[in-house]
């Protein structure tokens, strides 16, 4: 009866470096398409390489993070192209040391970034065991953490 169930998603935006790589690969594909008229054998090799780069790298850059919080257990999943769902992490409320606003950096702690990458977003840091998790929570999650004195 008193179950707490929260669910929210955070779409990931490509960084400037990823946008640059994507633009270079697309422009190289266009140039190779025109070169295929003159050098068919060489162009086929380059086109095949570009297709493989697109399939294995660029296509997988379109993803979002889904957060599920159920009665103290939090699960983070990565949804790729709105088709493939992969569970990335699981946390329990008793493992959470604190939740603070901003990106907190501590020595000797692994950092997990589950944010959208957009500027001017409210990013919170959550310390879980020997990890620092960056994420963009919803207001209900922050209220839940405040109830358990984990929000500082």
C-alpha positions in Angstrom: 0.0 0.0 0.0 2.8 2.4 0.8 4.9 1.5 -2.2 7.1 4.2 -3.7 7.4 3.9 -7.5 9.2 6.5 -9.6 10.2 6.4 -13.2 11.8 9.0 -15.4 14.0 9.2 -18.6 16.8 11.5 -19.5 17.6 11.7 -23.3 21.3 11.9 -24.0 22.6 14.7 -26.4 25.7 14.2 -28.5 28.8 16.1 -27.3 30.6 18.5 -29.7 33.3 15.9 -30.4 30.7 13.2 -31.3 28.9 15.7 -33.5 32.2 16.5 -35.3 32.9 12.8 -35.8 29.4 12.2 -37.2 29.8 15.2 -39.6 33.2 14.0 -40.8 32.0 10.5 -41.5 28.9 11.7 -43.4 31.0 14.2 -45.5 33.5 11.4 -46.2 30.7 9.2 -47.4 29.5 11.8 -49.8 33.0 12.4 -51.2 33.6 8.7 -51.6 30.3 8.3 -53.3 31.5 10.8 -56.0 34.9 9.1 -56.1 33.3 5.7 -56.8 32.7 6.9 -60.4 36.4 6.9 -61.1 37.9 4.4 -58.6 35.4 1.7 -58.1 37.5 -1.0 -56.4 39.1 1.5 -53.9 35.8 3.3 -53.2 34.0 0.1 -52.3 36.5 -0.6 -49.5 36.1 2.9 -48.1 32.3 2.8 -48.4 32.3 -0.6 -46.6 34.4 0.9 -43.8 32.1 3.9 -43.5 29.0 1.6 -43.3 30.7 -0.4 -40.5 31.6 2.8 -38.6 28.0 4.0 -38.9 26.5 0.7 -37.8 28.7 0.0 -34.8 29.5 3.6 -33.6 27.2 6.4 -34.7 24.0 4.5 -34.7 24.5 3.6 -31.0 25.0 7.2 -30.0 21.3 7.8 -29.9 20.3 6.7 -26.4 18.6 7.8 -23.3 18.8 6.8 -19.6 15.8 5.4 -17.8 15.7 5.5 -14.0 13.3 3.3 -12.0 13.1 3.8 -8.2 10.9 1.2 -6.4 10.8 1.0 -2.6 14.4 2.0 -2.1 15.9 0.1 -5.1 17.1 2.2 -8.0 17.8 0.8 -11.4 19.5 2.7 -14.3 18.9 1.4 -17.8 20.3 2.6 -21.1 17.8 2.5 -24.0 19.5 2.6 -27.4 17.5 3.9 -30.4 14.3 3.3 -28.4 14.6 -0.4 -29.2 17.3 -2.0 -27.1 17.2 -1.8 -23.3 20.3 -2.6 -21.2 20.4 -2.4 -17.4 23.5 -0.5 -16.5 23.4 -0.2 -12.7 21.4 -1.1 -9.6 21.5 0.7 -6.3 19.8 0.3 -2.9 18.7 3.2 -0.7 20.8 1.8 2.2 23.9 1.9 0.0 23.4 5.6 -0.8 25.6 7.8 1.4 24.3 11.2 0.2 22.8 13.1 -2.7 24.1 16.6 -3.3 23.4 19.2 -6.0 26.2 19.8 -8.4 29.0 17.6 -9.7 31.0 16.5 -6.6 34.6 15.3 -7.2 36.3 13.1 -4.6 39.7 11.4 -4.9 39.8 7.7 -5.5 36.1 7.3 -6.4 34.7 6.0 -9.8 32.5 8.4 -11.6 29.4 7.3 -13.5 27.7 9.9 -15.6 24.0 9.3 -16.4 23.2 12.9 -17.5 21.8 14.3 -20.7 24.9 16.4 -21.4 22.8 19.6 -21.8 24.2 22.8 -20.2 22.2 24.5 -17.5 20.5 21.4 -16.2 20.3 20.5 -12.5 22.8 17.8 -12.0 23.0 15.9 -8.7 25.8 13.7 -7.3 24.9 10.6 -5.5 27.6 8.7 -3.6 27.0 5.0 -3.6 29.7 2.8 -2.0 32.9 3.7 -3.8 31.1 5.4 -6.8 29.9 8.9 -7.6 26.8 8.9 -9.8 25.9 12.0 -11.8 22.2 12.2 -12.8 19.3 14.5 -13.3 16.5 13.5 -10.8 12.9 14.4 -10.7 11.4 16.3 -7.8 9.7 13.3 -6.3 13.0 11.4 -6.0 14.6 14.4 -4.2 11.6 14.4 -1.8 12.1 10.7 -1.2 15.8 11.2 -0.4 14.9 14.1 1.9 12.6 11.8 3.8 15.5 9.4 4.5 18.1 12.2 5.2 20.2 11.4 2.2 19.8 14.8 0.6 22.3 17.4 1.7 
